[in-house]
């Protein structure tokens, strides 16, 4: 029993480290001064990867049936599409309107 808990603890620490590294990369990208559209696309991609890691390991979807994973990921996919569409609309909108 102790060996299994140790393996889970190591896995959680690795995922925590990956999330921390991805967050640092996101901060660097947001401060880099790159054009807005590629920056938004990159930040959304990193956010999706981070959300997937959290869902897989901290919500224990990695160990559940695939059907439950599909149910959990469907709203994430829909939300990411809507956020991406909103970001593209904001990027190509004339800024004198706001």
N, C-alpha and C positions, 0 to 999 in steps of 0.2 A: 504494500500500500504506500509506503514512504517513497519508494522508487518512482511510482507513478506521479505523486505530488511533486517530486523534484523535477521530473520531465515537464510537467505542466508549468511550473514556475519558470523554468528556463525558456519555454516557449513564450510565455507572457512577457518576460523581460526582453526577448528578442523582438517581439511585436512592438513593445513600448519603445525600444530603441529605434526601430524602423519608423514609427510614427514621429518620434522626435526629430530624426534626420529629415524626413519629408517636410515637417513643419519649418525647420531651418531653411531648407531649400525654397519653400514657398515665400518666406520672408525675404530671402535674397533676391528672388525673382521679382517680388513686388517693389523692391527698392532699387532695382537695376536700371530703371529708366527706359526699358524696352517699349516698343509700340503697344498700345492698349489691347488690340485684338489678339495678337499672339500671347500676350501676358494673361489675358482672361482665359483663353483656351488652355494654356498650361496650368493655371491655377485650378480650373475646374477639373482637369485630368488628375492632378495630384489630390484634390479633395475626394474624387471618386475612388482612387486607390486607397486612401486613408479610410474612407467609409467602408470599403470592402474588407479591409483588414480588421476593422473594429467589428463588423458584422460576423465575419468568419470565426474569429477567435474569442472575442469578449462576449458576443451573443451566442457562442457555441454552435453556429450554423455549420461549422466544419465537420461536426460529429453527427449532425442530424440528416434526415432524408433530403434528397435533392429537391423534392416538391416543396418542402418548407423553405428552402433557400430561394427558390423561384418566387414564392409568395413574398418573401422579405425583400428581394432585390427589385421586384417590379416597380414599387413606388420610387425607389432610388433612381431607376432608369428614367421614369417619367419626369421626376423632378429635375434631373440633370438636363434632359432635353429642353424643358421649359426655361431653365436658368440660362442655358446656352442661347436659346432663341431670344430671350430678353436682353442678354449681353450683346448679341449681334444687332438687335434693333437699336440699342443705346449707342453702339459704335457708329452706325451708319445714319443716325438721326442728326439733322442740322442742330448744332449746339446753340444757335441763337434763339431757339425756341425756349430754352430753359434758362 
